[in-house]
Amino acid sequence: MTAIADASVDPQDGEGREEPTTSTGWAAHLRLDRFSALYLWGIFVVYFGLTKKTYLSTASVSLTFGEKTIVCLLALAFLVPLVTDTFDLSIGANLGLALVILFRMNKAGQPIWLAAVLAILACAAVGFVTGFIVVRLRVNSFIATLGMSQAVTALILMISGNRQIIDKLPRGFIRIGASRWLFNLPLYFYYMLVIAVVVWFVLEHTALGRYMFATGGGREPARLSGVKTDLLTWGSLVASAVIAGFAGFVFAWKTNTFQNSAGPGFLFPAVAAVFFGASQLRGRANVWGTLIAVFALAFGIKGLQLSFDAGTYWIEPMFNGVSLLIAVSLASRQGVIKIRRRRQPNPAAG
């Protein structure tokens, strides 16, 4: 089982690891511990579908799926290193880096294909440097990626001159991602699904995926068993950065503009979806649980937005924040997330 947080327990506590709680009675039959997001999604669809006429319209549903493609990609980017018990908080900044390189080079008259290649390579370089800091310098991944996100943000401000870039990208490039396909969904939605399938297959059906989960479950035992834990951690951060960079392409296809605030705003909903999804289906971080969580939350937010005035911008962050708290609480109770116990003072001591 992947250790999403510190899985160790202080041996001086005199207590072992927390055992995951198991549901009994009707909750066990309904498998609320594995399918709560699906039930929640269904409740949203039924309730808001009956009370709001436009909620289940074709335009509304396709818009909701299309809008959350970027969140899905960043959630997948966060998920890959998380499997190895490594955090990557620079995913939003990598999105912005790819985006600014695309627009800056296009504005300078460079071929868009060259801009796209350099954007991905730049993100991969960020992941490589981050991996060096985490693996070789032994800096905590949370701190390392948080610092790297600020460094990349500074680079973005330098490249953009702290200005919004409004410059039409080539029509052929836009058509590659923004054309409509089945169910009137943009092509970039299906690109996201392809990436999700690849990540799912690697994690769940290859030796590489098993080694990554072994690394996350216990780095030292895995290393002693011959697993190249450092290489897997390093590689997962590079993969995360590349996926986040591709999310920058999706943002370009979707909006055809660059703005400095593009990336960071997607970080929290992506992280919330991964932790919510970790309590779904497999009882650990997984691809399909993550995507289900993204769209369950998205349809809930959509219904609430239709229920309130147009000016209630607080709905989405409030909903995401409360959902994250509930999701982490459920995951912790089920043993998906293991928390270090606080040392209790010994009244006999002293």
Stockholm file with secondary structure:
# STOCKHOLM 1.0

chainA/1-350         MTAIADASVDPQDGEGREEPTTSTGWAAHLRLDRFSALYLWGIFVVYFGLTKKTYLSTASVSLTFGEKTIVCLLALAFLVPLVTDTFDLSIGANLGLALVILFRMNKAGQPIWLAAVLAILACAAVGFVTGFIVVRLRVNSFIATLGMSQAVTALILMISGNRQIIDKLPRGFIRIGASRWLFNLPLYFYYMLVIAVVVWFVLEHTALGRYMFATGGGREPARLSGVKTDLLTWGSLVASAVIAGFAGFVFAWKTNTFQNSAGPGFLFPAVAAVFFGASQLRGRANVWGTLIAVFALAFGIKGLQLSFDAGTYWIEPMFNGVSLLIAVSLASRQGVIKIRRRRQPNPAAG
#=GR chainA/1-350 SS CCCSSCCCCCGGGSCCCCCCCCCCTHHHHHTHHHHHHHHHHHHHHHHHHHHCTTTTSHHHHHHHHHHTHHHHHHHHHHHHHHTTTCCCTTHHHHHHHHHHHHHHHHHTTCCHHHHHHHHHHHHHHHHHHHHHHHHTSCCCHHHHHHHHHHHHHHHHHHHHTTCCBCCCCCHHHHHHHHCBCGGGCBHHHHHHHHHHHHHHHHHHHSHHHHHHHHHHHCHHHHHHTTCCHHHHHHHHHHHHHHHHHHHHHHHHHHHSCBCTTTTGGGHHHHHHHHHHHHTSTTSSCCHHHHHHHHHHHHHHHHHHHHHSCTTCTTHHHHHHHHHHHHHHHHHHHTTSSCCCCCCCCCTTCC
#=GC SS_cons         CCCSSCCCCCGGGSCCCCCCCCCCTHHHHHTHHHHHHHHHHHHHHHHHHHHCTTTTSHHHHHHHHHHTHHHHHHHHHHHHHHTTTCCCTTHHHHHHHHHHHHHHHHHTTCCHHHHHHHHHHHHHHHHHHHHHHHHTSCCCHHHHHHHHHHHHHHHHHHHHTTCCBCCCCCHHHHHHHHCBCGGGCBHHHHHHHHHHHHHHHHHHHSHHHHHHHHHHHCHHHHHHTTCCHHHHHHHHHHHHHHHHHHHHHHHHHHHSCBCTTTTGGGHHHHHHHHHHHHTSTTSSCCHHHHHHHHHHHHHHHHHHHHHSCTTCTTHHHHHHHHHHHHHHHHHHHTTSSCCCCCCCCCTTCC
//
